[in-house]
Amino acid sequence: MSWFFLTGIEVAARDDVGVIVALGDSITDGTQSTPNTNHRWPDDLAQRLVAQRGRGDLGVVNLGIAGNRVLNDIAGPNAQSRFDRDVLGQTSATHMIVLEAINDIGFQNFNPAFAVSADDIIAGHRQLIARAHARGLKIIGATLTPVEGSLYFAPDTEAKRQA
């Protein structure tokens, strides 16, 4: 479920509360999840953190955009170009989880002009890592989910995902 007219919510919290920023594409955004149930993976992470004793010191911000890519614009600005605004602009950001690149890989099946190499995607992630570390953020890279059975799947796209 997407919130097209909501750009953010600022919440007052203690000074020692940090924020985990979830940067990603449709999987993070919650595309195809049940509307009005808050069952996106960042929602589940937030609930687990609250349920853990002593973990009320971290909030979770969902910055998923369906169709988003690491390297090139197609559905909103790419992850690299929106990093400063969307990640570093978050008050109290301490951690970042990146689940992004499956669209960089799979869109080539619809238009060969969208093709990028695994090395290009890896370099894009390394830039995000360096920028996060430069600001003192801990960054976690999530594994790209399998796409077999989808329109994204082809032997060459699977090889890029594995890389």
Phi and psi in radians as a Rosetta constraint file:
Dihedral C 1 N 2 CA 2 C 2 CIRCULARHARMONIC -1.879 0.35
Dihedral N 2 CA 2 C 2 N 3 CIRCULARHARMONIC 2.631 0.35
Dihedral C 2 N 3 CA 3 C 3 CIRCULARHARMONIC -1.980 0.35
Dihedral N 3 CA 3 C 3 N 4 CIRCULARHARMONIC 1.545 0.35
Dihedral C 3 N 4 CA 4 C 4 CIRCULARHARMONIC -1.195 0.35
Dihedral N 4 CA 4 C 4 N 5 CIRCULARHARMONIC -0.436 0.35
Dihedral C 4 N 5 CA 5 C 5 CIRCULARHARMONIC -1.957 0.35
Dihedral N 5 CA 5 C 5 N 6 CIRCULARHARMONIC 0.224 0.35
Dihedral C 5 N 6 CA 6 C 6 CIRCULARHARMONIC -2.019 0.35
Dihedral N 6 CA 6 C 6 N 7 CIRCULARHARMONIC 2.085 0.35
Dihedral C 6 N 7 CA 7 C 7 CIRCULARHARMONIC -1.758 0.35
Dihedral N 7 CA 7 C 7 N 8 CIRCULARHARMONIC -0.277 0.35
Dihedral C 7 N 8 CA 8 C 8 CIRCULARHARMONIC 2.930 0.35
Dihedral N 8 CA 8 C 8 N 9 CIRCULARHARMONIC 2.854 0.35
Dihedral C 8 N 9 CA 9 C 9 CIRCULARHARMONIC -2.382 0.35
Dihedral N 9 CA 9 C 9 N 10 CIRCULARHARMONIC 2.238 0.35
Dihedral C 9 N 10 CA 10 C 10 CIRCULARHARMONIC -1.742 0.35
Dihedral N 10 CA 10 C 10 N 11 CIRCULARHARMONIC 2.263 0.35
Dihedral C 10 N 11 CA 11 C 11 CIRCULARHARMONIC -2.049 0.35
Dihedral N 11 CA 11 C 11 N 12 CIRCULARHARMONIC 2.315 0.35
Dihedral C 11 N 12 CA 12 C 12 CIRCULARHARMONIC -1.311 0.35
Dihedral N 12 CA 12 C 12 N 13 CIRCULARHARMONIC 2.305 0.35
Dihedral C 12 N 13 CA 13 C 13 CIRCULARHARMONIC -2.587 0.35
Dihedral N 13 CA 13 C 13 N 14 CIRCULARHARMONIC 2.934 0.35
Dihedral C 13 N 14 CA 14 C 14 CIRCULARHARMONIC -1.058 0.35
Dihedral N 14 CA 14 C 14 N 15 CIRCULARHARMONIC 2.746 0.35
Dihedral C 14 N 15 CA 15 C 15 CIRCULARHARMONIC -1.115 0.35
Dihedral N 15 CA 15 C 15 N 16 CIRCULARHARMONIC -0.428 0.35
Dihedral C 15 N 16 CA 16 C 16 CIRCULARHARMONIC -1.574 0.35
Dihedral N 16 CA 16 C 16 N 17 CIRCULARHARMONIC 0.115 0.35
Dihedral C 16 N 17 CA 17 C 17 CIRCULARHARMONIC -1.536 0.35
Dihedral N 17 CA 17 C 17 N 18 CIRCULARHARMONIC 2.230 0.35
Dihedral C 17 N 18 CA 18 C 18 CIRCULARHARMONIC -1.816 0.35
Dihedral N 18 CA 18 C 18 N 19 CIRCULARHARMONIC 3.032 0.35
Dihedral C 18 N 19 CA 19 C 19 CIRCULARHARMONIC -2.263 0.35
Dihedral N 19 CA 19 C 19 N 20 CIRCULARHARMONIC 2.305 0.35
Dihedral C 19 N 20 CA 20 C 20 CIRCULARHARMONIC -1.648 0.35
Dihedral N 20 CA 20 C 20 N 21 CIRCULARHARMONIC 2.145 0.35
Dihedral C 20 N 21 CA 21 C 21 CIRCULARHARMONIC -1.720 0.35
Dihedral N 21 CA 21 C 21 N 22 CIRCULARHARMONIC 2.124 0.35
Dihedral C 21 N 22 CA 22 C 22 CIRCULARHARMONIC -1.721 0.35
Dihedral N 22 CA 22 C 22 N 23 CIRCULARHARMONIC 1.852 0.35
Dihedral C 22 N 23 CA 23 C 23 CIRCULARHARMONIC -1.782 0.35
Dihedral N 23 CA 23 C 23 N 24 CIRCULARHARMONIC 2.167 0.35
Dihedral C 23 N 24 CA 24 C 24 CIRCULARHARMONIC -2.995 0.35
Dihedral N 24 CA 24 C 24 N 25 CIRCULARHARMONIC -2.847 0.35
Dihedral C 24 N 25 CA 25 C 25 CIRCULARHARMONIC -1.943 0.35
Dihedral N 25 CA 25 C 25 N 26 CIRCULARHARMONIC -2.530 0.35
Dihedral C 25 N 26 CA 26 C 26 CIRCULARHARMONIC -1.092 0.35
Dihedral N 26 CA 26 C 26 N 27 CIRCULARHARMONIC -0.527 0.35
Dihedral C 26 N 27 CA 27 C 27 CIRCULARHARMONIC -1.130 0.35
Dihedral N 27 CA 27 C 27 N 28 CIRCULARHARMONIC -0.704 0.35
Dihedral C 27 N 28 CA 28 C 28 CIRCULARHARMONIC -1.301 0.35
Dihedral N 28 CA 28 C 28 N 29 CIRCULARHARMONIC -0.746 0.35
Dihedral C 28 N 29 CA 29 C 29 CIRCULARHARMONIC -1.052 0.35
Dihedral N 29 CA 29 C 29 N 30 CIRCULARHARMONIC -0.567 0.35
Dihedral C 29 N 30 CA 30 C 30 CIRCULARHARMONIC 1.728 0.35
Dihedral N 30 CA 30 C 30 N 31 CIRCULARHARMONIC 0.352 0.35
Dihedral C 30 N 31 CA 31 C 31 CIRCULARHARMONIC -0.935 0.35
Dihedral N 31 CA 31 C 31 N 32 CIRCULARHARMONIC 2.349 0.35
Dihedral C 31 N 32 CA 32 C 32 CIRCULARHARMONIC 1.290 0.35
Dihedral N 32 CA 32 C 32 N 33 CIRCULARHARMONIC 0.071 0.35
Dihedral C 32 N 33 CA 33 C 33 CIRCULARHARMONIC -1.406 0.35
Dihedral N 33 CA 33 C 33 N 34 CIRCULARHARMONIC 2.852 0.35
Dihedral C 33 N 34 CA 34 C 34 CIRCULARHARMONIC -1.152 0.35
Dihedral N 34 CA 34 C 34 N 35 CIRCULARHARMONIC 2.169 0.35
Dihedral C 34 N 35 CA 35 C 35 CIRCULARHARMONIC -1.021 0.35
Dihedral N 35 CA 35 C 35 N 36 CIRCULARHARMONIC 2.500 0.35
Dihedral C 35 N 36 CA 36 C 36 CIRCULARHARMONIC 1.065 0.35
Dihedral N 36 CA 36 C 36 N 37 CIRCULARHARMONIC 0.474 0.35
Dihedral C 36 N 37 CA 37 C 37 CIRCULARHARMONIC -2.062 0.35
Dihedral N 37 CA 37 C 37 N 38 CIRCULARHARMONIC -0.175 0.35
Dihedral C 37 N 38 CA 38 C 38 CIRCULARHARMONIC 0.949 0.35
Dihedral N 38 CA 38 C 38 N 39 CIRCULARHARMONIC 0.961 0.35
Dihedral C 38 N 39 CA 39 C 39 CIRCULARHARMONIC -1.974 0.35
Dihedral N 39 CA 39 C 39 N 40 CIRCULARHARMONIC 0.493 0.35
Dihedral C 39 N 40 CA 40 C 40 CIRCULARHARMONIC -1.343 0.35
Dihedral N 40 CA 40 C 40 N 41 CIRCULARHARMONIC 2.752 0.35
Dihedral C 40 N 41 CA 41 C 41 CIRCULARHARMONIC -1.065 0.35
Dihedral N 41 CA 41 C 41 N 42 CIRCULARHARMONIC -0.619 0.35
Dihedral C 41 N 42 CA 42 C 42 CIRCULARHARMONIC -1.121 0.35
Dihedral N 42 CA 42 C 42 N 43 CIRCULARHARMONIC -0.550 0.35
Dihedral C 42 N 43 CA 43 C 43 CIRCULARHARMONIC -1.141 0.35
Dihedral N 43 CA 43 C 43 N 44 CIRCULARHARMONIC -0.767 0.35
Dihedral C 43 N 44 CA 44 C 44 CIRCULARHARMONIC -1.105 0.35
Dihedral N 44 CA 44 C 44 N 45 CIRCULARHARMONIC -0.705 0.35
Dihedral C 44 N 45 CA 45 C 45 CIRCULARHARMONIC -1.063 0.35
Dihedral N 45 CA 45 C 45 N 46 CIRCULARHARMONIC -0.811 0.35
Dihedral C 45 N 46 CA 46 C 46 CIRCULARHARMONIC -1.037 0.35
Dihedral N 46 CA 46 C 46 N 47 CIRCULARHARMONIC -0.755 0.35
Dihedral C 46 N 47 CA 47 C 47 CIRCULARHARMONIC -1.115 0.35
Dihedral N 47 CA 47 C 47 N 48 CIRCULARHARMONIC -0.688 0.35
Dihedral C 47 N 48 CA 48 C 48 CIRCULARHARMONIC -1.160 0.35
Dihedral N 48 CA 48 C 48 N 49 CIRCULARHARMONIC -0.674 0.35
Dihedral C 48 N 49 CA 49 C 49 CIRCULARHARMONIC -1.135 0.35
Dihedral N 49 CA 49 C 49 N 50 CIRCULARHARMONIC -0.730 0.35
Dihedral C 49 N 50 CA 50 C 50 CIRCULARHARMONIC -1.132 0.35
Dihedral N 50 CA 50 C 50 N 51 CIRCULARHARMONIC -0.681 0.35
Dihedral C 50 N 51 CA 51 C 51 CIRCULARHARMONIC -1.237 0.35
Dihedral N 51 CA 51 C 51 N 52 CIRCULARHARMONIC -0.449 0.35
Dihedral C 51 N 52 CA 52 C 52 CIRCULARHARMONIC -1.314 0.35
Dihedral N 52 CA 52 C 52 N 53 CIRCULARHARMONIC 2.264 0.35
Dihedral C 52 N 53 CA 53 C 53 CIRCULARHARMONIC -1.069 0.35
Dihedral N 53 CA 53 C 53 N 54 CIRCULARHARMONIC 2.254 0.35
Dihedral C 53 N 54 CA 54 C 54 CIRCULARHARMONIC 1.448 0.35
Dihedral N 54 CA 54 C 54 N 55 CIRCULARHARMONIC 0.132 0.35
Dihedral C 54 N 55 CA 55 C 55 CIRCULARHARMONIC -1.933 0.35
Dihedral N 55 CA 55 C 55 N 56 CIRCULARHARMONIC 0.443 0.35
Dihedral C 55 N 56 CA 56 C 56 CIRCULARHARMONIC -1.381 0.35
Dihedral N 56 CA 56 C 56 N 57 CIRCULARHARMONIC 0.214 0.35
Dihedral C 56 N 57 CA 57 C 57 CIRCULARHARMONIC -1.717 0.35
Dihedral N 57 CA 57 C 57 N 58 CIRCULARHARMONIC 0.167 0.35
Dihedral C 57 N 58 CA 58 C 58 CIRCULARHARMONIC -2.365 0.35
Dihedral N 58 CA 58 C 58 N 59 CIRCULARHARMONIC 2.259 0.35
Dihedral C 58 N 59 CA 59 C 59 CIRCULARHARMONIC -1.817 0.35
Dihedral N 59 CA 59 C 59 N 60 CIRCULARHARMONIC 2.937 0.35
Dihedral C 59 N 60 CA 60 C 60 CIRCULARHARMONIC -2.228 0.35
Dihedral N 60 CA 60 C 60 N 61 CIRCULARHARMONIC 2.280 0.35
Dihedral C 60 N 61 CA 61 C 61 CIRCULARHARMONIC -2.001 0.35
Dihedral N 61 CA 61 C 61 N 62 CIRCULARHARMONIC 2.176 0.35
Dihedral C 61 N 62 CA 62 C 62 CIRCULARHARMONIC -1.596 0.35
Dihedral N 62 CA 62 C 62 N 63 CIRCULARHARMONIC 1.994 0.35
Dihedral C 62 N 63 CA 63 C 63 CIRCULARHARMONIC -2.062 0.35
Dihedral N 63 CA 63 C 63 N 64 CIRCULARHARMONIC 0.723 0.35
Dihedral C 63 N 64 CA 64 C 64 CIRCULARHARMONIC -1.443 0.35
Dihedral N 64 CA 64 C 64 N 65 CIRCULARHARMONIC 2.448 0.35
Dihedral C 64 N 65 CA 65 C 65 CIRCULARHARMONIC -2.252 0.35
Dihedral N 65 CA 65 C 65 N 66 CIRCULARHARMONIC 2.075 0.35
Dihedral C 65 N 66 CA 66 C 66 CIRCULARHARMONIC -1.009 0.35
Dihedral N 66 CA 66 C 66 N 67 CIRCULARHARMONIC 2.282 0.35
Dihedral C 66 N 67 CA 67 C 67 CIRCULARHARMONIC 1.493 0.35
Dihedral N 67 CA 67 C 67 N 68 CIRCULARHARMONIC -0.021 0.35
Dihedral C 67 N 68 CA 68 C 68 CIRCULARHARMONIC -1.186 0.35
Dihedral N 68 CA 68 C 68 N 69 CIRCULARHARMONIC 2.664 0.35
Dihedral C 68 N 69 CA 69 C 69 CIRCULARHARMONIC -2.288 0.35
Dihedral N 69 CA 69 C 69 N 70 CIRCULARHARMONIC 2.827 0.35
Dihedral C 69 N 70 CA 70 C 70 CIRCULARHARMONIC -1.311 0.35
Dihedral N 70 CA 70 C 70 N 71 CIRCULARHARMONIC -0.762 0.35
Dihedral C 70 N 71 CA 71 C 71 CIRCULARHARMONIC -1.749 0.35
Dihedral N 71 CA 71 C 71 N 72 CIRCULARHARMONIC -0.612 0.35
Dihedral C 71 N 72 CA 72 C 72 CIRCULARHARMONIC -2.304 0.35
Dihedral N 72 CA 72 C 72 N 73 CIRCULARHARMONIC 2.603 0.35
Dihedral C 72 N 73 CA 73 C 73 CIRCULARHARMONIC -1.280 0.35
Dihedral N 73 CA 73 C 73 N 74 CIRCULARHARMONIC 2.496 0.35
Dihedral C 73 N 74 CA 74 C 74 CIRCULARHARMONIC -2.759 0.35
Dihedral N 74 CA 74 C 74 N 75 CIRCULARHARMONIC -0.812 0.35
Dihedral C 74 N 75 CA 75 C 75 CIRCULARHARMONIC -2.116 0.35
Dihedral N 75 CA 75 C 75 N 76 CIRCULARHARMONIC 1.526 0.35
Dihedral C 75 N 76 CA 76 C 76 CIRCULARHARMONIC 1.378 0.35
Dihedral N 76 CA 76 C 76 N 77 CIRCULARHARMONIC 3.076 0.35
Dihedral C 76 N 77 CA 77 C 77 CIRCULARHARMONIC -1.188 0.35
Dihedral N 77 CA 77 C 77 N 78 CIRCULARHARMONIC 2.541 0.35
Dihedral C 77 N 78 CA 78 C 78 CIRCULARHARMONIC -1.118 0.35
Dihedral N 78 CA 78 C 78 N 79 CIRCULARHARMONIC 2.886 0.35
Dihedral C 78 N 79 CA 79 C 79 CIRCULARHARMONIC -1.024 0.35
Dihedral N 79 CA 79 C 79 N 80 CIRCULARHARMONIC -0.687 0.35
Dihedral C 79 N 80 CA 80 C 80 CIRCULARHARMONIC -1.142 0.35
Dihedral N 80 CA 80 C 80 N 81 CIRCULARHARMONIC -0.734 0.35
Dihedral C 80 N 81 CA 81 C 81 CIRCULARHARMONIC -1.339 0.35
Dihedral N 81 CA 81 C 81 N 82 CIRCULARHARMONIC -0.395 0.35
Dihedral C 81 N 82 CA 82 C 82 CIRCULARHARMONIC -1.696 0.35
Dihedral N 82 CA 82 C 82 N 83 CIRCULARHARMONIC 0.008 0.35
Dihedral C 82 N 83 CA 83 C 83 CIRCULARHARMONIC -1.007 0.35
Dihedral N 83 CA 83 C 83 N 84 CIRCULARHARMONIC -0.886 0.35
Dihedral C 83 N 84 CA 84 C 84 CIRCULARHARMONIC -1.067 0.35
Dihedral N 84 CA 84 C 84 N 85 CIRCULARHARMONIC -0.854 0.35
Dihedral C 84 N 85 CA 85 C 85 CIRCULARHARMONIC -1.169 0.35
Dihedral N 85 CA 85 C 85 N 86 CIRCULARHARMONIC -0.882 0.35
Dihedral C 85 N 86 CA 86 C 86 CIRCULARHARMONIC -1.442 0.35
Dihedral N 86 CA 86 C 86 N 87 CIRCULARHARMONIC -0.560 0.35
Dihedral C 86 N 87 CA 87 C 87 CIRCULARHARMONIC -1.756 0.35
Dihedral N 87 CA 87 C 87 N 88 CIRCULARHARMONIC -1.062 0.35
Dihedral C 87 N 88 CA 88 C 88 CIRCULARHARMONIC -1.169 0.35
Dihedral N 88 CA 88 C 88 N 89 CIRCULARHARMONIC -0.385 0.35
Dihedral C 88 N 89 CA 89 C 89 CIRCULARHARMONIC -1.348 0.35
Dihedral N 89 CA 89 C 89 N 90 CIRCULARHARMONIC -0.077 0.35
Dihedral C 89 N 90 CA 90 C 90 CIRCULARHARMONIC -1.439 0.35
Dihedral N 90 CA 90 C 90 N 91 CIRCULARHARMONIC 2.146 0.35
Dihedral C 90 N 91 CA 91 C 91 CIRCULARHARMONIC -1.025 0.35
Dihedral N 91 CA 91 C 91 N 92 CIRCULARHARMONIC 2.301 0.35
Dihedral C 91 N 92 CA 92 C 92 CIRCULARHARMONIC 1.199 0.35
Dihedral N 92 CA 92 C 92 N 93 CIRCULARHARMONIC 0.343 0.35
Dihedral C 92 N 93 CA 93 C 93 CIRCULARHARMONIC -1.085 0.35
Dihedral N 93 CA 93 C 93 N 94 CIRCULARHARMONIC 2.228 0.35
Dihedral C 93 N 94 CA 94 C 94 CIRCULARHARMONIC -2.160 0.35
Dihedral N 94 CA 94 C 94 N 95 CIRCULARHARMONIC -0.448 0.35
Dihedral C 94 N 95 CA 95 C 95 CIRCULARHARMONIC -2.376 0.35
Dihedral N 95 CA 95 C 95 N 96 CIRCULARHARMONIC 2.754 0.35
Dihedral C 95 N 96 CA 96 C 96 CIRCULARHARMONIC -2.504 0.35
Dihedral N 96 CA 96 C 96 N 97 CIRCULARHARMONIC 2.323 0.35
Dihedral C 96 N 97 CA 97 C 97 CIRCULARHARMONIC -1.999 0.35
Dihedral N 97 CA 97 C 97 N 98 CIRCULARHARMONIC 2.242 0.35
Dihedral C 97 N 98 CA 98 C 98 CIRCULARHARMONIC -1.962 0.35
Dihedral N 98 CA 98 C 98 N 99 CIRCULARHARMONIC 2.106 0.35
Dihedral C 98 N 99 CA 99 C 99 CIRCULARHARMONIC -2.239 0.35
Dihedral N 99 CA 99 C 99 N 100 CIRCULARHARMONIC 1.493 0.35
Dihedral C 99 N 100 CA 100 C 100 CIRCULARHARMONIC -2.698 0.35
Dihedral N 100 CA 100 C 100 N 101 CIRCULARHARMONIC 2.414 0.35
Dihedral C 100 N 101 CA 101 C 101 CIRCULARHARMONIC 2.421 0.35
Dihedral N 101 CA 101 C 101 N 102 CIRCULARHARMONIC -0.211 0.35
Dihedral C 101 N 102 CA 102 C 102 CIRCULARHARMONIC -1.120 0.35
Dihedral N 102 CA 102 C 102 N 103 CIRCULARHARMONIC -0.550 0.35
Dihedral C 102 N 103 CA 103 C 103 CIRCULARHARMONIC -1.300 0.35
Dihedral N 103 CA 103 C 103 N 104 CIRCULARHARMONIC -0.559 0.35
Dihedral C 103 N 104 CA 104 C 104 CIRCULARHARMONIC -1.028 0.35
Dihedral N 104 CA 104 C 104 N 105 CIRCULARHARMONIC -0.658 0.35
Dihedral C 104 N 105 CA 105 C 105 CIRCULARHARMONIC -1.399 0.35
Dihedral N 105 CA 105 C 105 N 106 CIRCULARHARMONIC -0.901 0.35
Dihedral C 105 N 106 CA 106 C 106 CIRCULARHARMONIC -1.341 0.35
Dihedral N 106 CA 106 C 106 N 107 CIRCULARHARMONIC -0.454 0.35
Dihedral C 106 N 107 CA 107 C 107 CIRCULARHARMONIC -1.131 0.35
Dihedral N 107 CA 107 C 107 N 108 CIRCULARHARMONIC -0.334 0.35
Dihedral C 107 N 108 CA 108 C 108 CIRCULARHARMONIC -1.123 0.35
Dihedral N 108 CA 108 C 108 N 109 CIRCULARHARMONIC -0.388 0.35
Dihedral C 108 N 109 CA 109 C 109 CIRCULARHARMONIC -1.247 0.35
Dihedral N 109 CA 109 C 109 N 110 CIRCULARHARMONIC -0.317 0.35
Dihedral C 109 N 110 CA 110 C 110 CIRCULARHARMONIC -1.711 0.35
Dihedral N 110 CA 110 C 110 N 111 CIRCULARHARMONIC -0.530 0.35
Dihedral C 110 N 111 CA 111 C 111 CIRCULARHARMONIC -2.659 0.35
Dihedral N 111 CA 111 C 111 N 112 CIRCULARHARMONIC 1.964 0.35
Dihedral C 111 N 112 CA 112 C 112 CIRCULARHARMONIC -1.002 0.35
Dihedral N 112 CA 112 C 112 N 113 CIRCULARHARMONIC -0.390 0.35
Dihedral C 112 N 113 CA 113 C 113 CIRCULARHARMONIC -1.150 0.35
Dihedral N 113 CA 113 C 113 N 114 CIRCULARHARMONIC -0.325 0.35
Dihedral C 113 N 114 CA 114 C 114 CIRCULARHARMONIC -1.485 0.35
Dihedral N 114 CA 114 C 114 N 115 CIRCULARHARMONIC -0.048 0.35
Dihedral C 114 N 115 CA 115 C 115 CIRCULARHARMONIC -1.136 0.35
Dihedral N 115 CA 115 C 115 N 116 CIRCULARHARMONIC 2.346 0.35
Dihedral C 115 N 116 CA 116 C 116 CIRCULARHARMONIC -2.324 0.35
Dihedral N 116 CA 116 C 116 N 117 CIRCULARHARMONIC 2.754 0.35
Dihedral C 116 N 117 CA 117 C 117 CIRCULARHARMONIC -1.520 0.35
Dihedral N 117 CA 117 C 117 N 118 CIRCULARHARMONIC 2.810 0.35
Dihedral C 117 N 118 CA 118 C 118 CIRCULARHARMONIC -1.061 0.35
Dihedral N 118 CA 118 C 118 N 119 CIRCULARHARMONIC -0.681 0.35
Dihedral C 118 N 119 CA 119 C 119 CIRCULARHARMONIC -1.079 0.35
Dihedral N 119 CA 119 C 119 N 120 CIRCULARHARMONIC -0.672 0.35
Dihedral C 119 N 120 CA 120 C 120 CIRCULARHARMONIC -1.118 0.35
Dihedral N 120 CA 120 C 120 N 121 CIRCULARHARMONIC -0.746 0.35
Dihedral C 120 N 121 CA 121 C 121 CIRCULARHARMONIC -1.135 0.35
Dihedral N 121 CA 121 C 121 N 122 CIRCULARHARMONIC -0.768 0.35
Dihedral C 121 N 122 CA 122 C 122 CIRCULARHARMONIC -1.076 0.35
Dihedral N 122 CA 122 C 122 N 123 CIRCULARHARMONIC -0.745 0.35
Dihedral C 122 N 123 CA 123 C 123 CIRCULARHARMONIC -1.084 0.35
Dihedral N 123 CA 123 C 123 N 124 CIRCULARHARMONIC -0.687 0.35
Dihedral C 123 N 124 CA 124 C 124 CIRCULARHARMONIC -1.094 0.35
Dihedral N 124 CA 124 C 124 N 125 CIRCULARHARMONIC -0.726 0.35
Dihedral C 124 N 125 CA 125 C 125 CIRCULARHARMONIC -1.153 0.35
Dihedral N 125 CA 125 C 125 N 126 CIRCULARHARMONIC -0.700 0.35
Dihedral C 125 N 126 CA 126 C 126 CIRCULARHARMONIC -1.090 0.35
Dihedral N 126 CA 126 C 126 N 127 CIRCULARHARMONIC -0.611 0.35
Dihedral C 126 N 127 CA 127 C 127 CIRCULARHARMONIC -1.144 0.35
Dihedral N 127 CA 127 C 127 N 128 CIRCULARHARMONIC -0.741 0.35
Dihedral C 127 N 128 CA 128 C 128 CIRCULARHARMONIC -1.073 0.35
Dihedral N 128 CA 128 C 128 N 129 CIRCULARHARMONIC -0.729 0.35
Dihedral C 128 N 129 CA 129 C 129 CIRCULARHARMONIC -1.074 0.35
Dihedral N 129 CA 129 C 129 N 130 CIRCULARHARMONIC -0.832 0.35
Dihedral C 129 N 130 CA 130 C 130 CIRCULARHARMONIC -1.084 0.35
Dihedral N 130 CA 130 C 130 N 131 CIRCULARHARMONIC -0.733 0.35
Dihedral C 130 N 131 CA 131 C 131 CIRCULARHARMONIC -1.176 0.35
Dihedral N 131 CA 131 C 131 N 132 CIRCULARHARMONIC -0.672 0.35
Dihedral C 131 N 132 CA 132 C 132 CIRCULARHARMONIC -1.152 0.35
Dihedral N 132 CA 132 C 132 N 133 CIRCULARHARMONIC -0.813 0.35
Dihedral C 132 N 133 CA 133 C 133 CIRCULARHARMONIC -1.102 0.35
Dihedral N 133 CA 133 C 133 N 134 CIRCULARHARMONIC -0.623 0.35
Dihedral C 133 N 134 CA 134 C 134 CIRCULARHARMONIC -1.079 0.35
Dihedral N 134 CA 134 C 134 N 135 CIRCULARHARMONIC -0.456 0.35
Dihedral C 134 N 135 CA 135 C 135 CIRCULARHARMONIC -1.753 0.35
Dihedral N 135 CA 135 C 135 N 136 CIRCULARHARMONIC 0.138 0.35
Dihedral C 135 N 136 CA 136 C 136 CIRCULARHARMONIC 1.415 0.35
Dihedral N 136 CA 136 C 136 N 137 CIRCULARHARMONIC 0.225 0.35
Dihedral C 136 N 137 CA 137 C 137 CIRCULARHARMONIC -1.454 0.35
Dihedral N 137 CA 137 C 137 N 138 CIRCULARHARMONIC 2.477 0.35
Dihedral C 137 N 138 CA 138 C 138 CIRCULARHARMONIC -1.480 0.35
Dihedral N 138 CA 138 C 138 N 139 CIRCULARHARMONIC 2.332 0.35
Dihedral C 138 N 139 CA 139 C 139 CIRCULARHARMONIC -2.128 0.35
Dihedral N 139 CA 139 C 139 N 140 CIRCULARHARMONIC 2.402 0.35
Dihedral C 139 N 140 CA 140 C 140 CIRCULARHARMONIC -2.150 0.35
Dihedral N 140 CA 140 C 140 N 141 CIRCULARHARMONIC 2.203 0.35
Dihedral C 140 N 141 CA 141 C 141 CIRCULARHARMONIC -1.679 0.35
Dihedral N 141 CA 141 C 141 N 142 CIRCULARHARMONIC 2.197 0.35
Dihedral C 141 N 142 CA 142 C 142 CIRCULARHARMONIC -1.560 0.35
Dihedral N 142 CA 142 C 142 N 143 CIRCULARHARMONIC 2.603 0.35
Dihedral C 142 N 143 CA 143 C 143 CIRCULARHARMONIC -1.227 0.35
Dihedral N 143 CA 143 C 143 N 144 CIRCULARHARMONIC 2.321 0.35
Dihedral C 143 N 144 CA 144 C 144 CIRCULARHARMONIC -1.180 0.35
Dihedral N 144 CA 144 C 144 N 145 CIRCULARHARMONIC 2.304 0.35
Dihedral C 144 N 145 CA 145 C 145 CIRCULARHARMONIC -1.276 0.35
Dihedral N 145 CA 145 C 145 N 146 CIRCULARHARMONIC 2.641 0.35
Dihedral C 145 N 146 CA 146 C 146 CIRCULARHARMONIC -1.073 0.35
Dihedral N 146 CA 146 C 146 N 147 CIRCULARHARMONIC 2.631 0.35
Dihedral C 146 N 147 CA 147 C 147 CIRCULARHARMONIC -2.172 0.35
Dihedral N 147 CA 147 C 147 N 148 CIRCULARHARMONIC 0.116 0.35
Dihedral C 147 N 148 CA 148 C 148 CIRCULARHARMONIC -0.989 0.35
Dihedral N 148 CA 148 C 148 N 149 CIRCULARHARMONIC 2.332 0.35
Dihedral C 148 N 149 CA 149 C 149 CIRCULARHARMONIC 1.657 0.35
Dihedral N 149 CA 149 C 149 N 150 CIRCULARHARMONIC -0.159 0.35
Dihedral C 149 N 150 CA 150 C 150 CIRCULARHARMONIC -1.790 0.35
Dihedral N 150 CA 150 C 150 N 151 CIRCULARHARMONIC 3.018 0.35
Dihedral C 150 N 151 CA 151 C 151 CIRCULARHARMONIC -1.211 0.35
Dihedral N 151 CA 151 C 151 N 152 CIRCULARHARMONIC -0.236 0.35
Dihedral C 151 N 152 CA 152 C 152 CIRCULARHARMONIC -1.390 0.35
Dihedral N 152 CA 152 C 152 N 153 CIRCULARHARMONIC -0.302 0.35
Dihedral C 152 N 153 CA 153 C 153 CIRCULARHARMONIC -1.373 0.35
Dihedral N 153 CA 153 C 153 N 154 CIRCULARHARMONIC 2.345 0.35
Dihedral C 153 N 154 CA 154 C 154 CIRCULARHARMONIC -2.824 0.35
Dihedral N 154 CA 154 C 154 N 155 CIRCULARHARMONIC 2.759 0.35
Dihedral C 154 N 155 CA 155 C 155 CIRCULARHARMONIC -0.960 0.35
Dihedral N 155 CA 155 C 155 N 156 CIRCULARHARMONIC -0.715 0.35
Dihedral C 155 N 156 CA 156 C 156 CIRCULARHARMONIC -1.259 0.35
Dihedral N 156 CA 156 C 156 N 157 CIRCULARHARMONIC -0.589 0.35
Dihedral C 156 N 157 CA 157 C 157 CIRCULARHARMONIC -1.239 0.35
Dihedral N 157 CA 157 C 157 N 158 CIRCULARHARMONIC -0.628 0.35
Dihedral C 157 N 158 CA 158 C 158 CIRCULARHARMONIC -1.137 0.35
Dihedral N 158 CA 158 C 158 N 159 CIRCULARHARMONIC -0.675 0.35
Dihedral C 158 N 159 CA 159 C 159 CIRCULARHARMONIC -1.091 0.35
Dihedral N 159 CA 159 C 159 N 160 CIRCULARHARMONIC -0.704 0.35
Dihedral C 159 N 160 CA 160 C 160 CIRCULARHARMONIC -1.149 0.35
Dihedral N 160 CA 160 C 160 N 161 CIRCULARHARMONIC -0.719 0.35
Dihedral C 160 N 161 CA 161 C 161 CIRCULARHARMONIC -1.088 0.35
Dihedral N 161 CA 161 C 161 N 162 CIRCULARHARMONIC -0.747 0.35
Dihedral C 161 N 162 CA 162 C 162 CIRCULARHARMONIC -1.119 0.35
Dihedral N 162 CA 162 C 162 N 163 CIRCULARHARMONIC -0.661 0.35
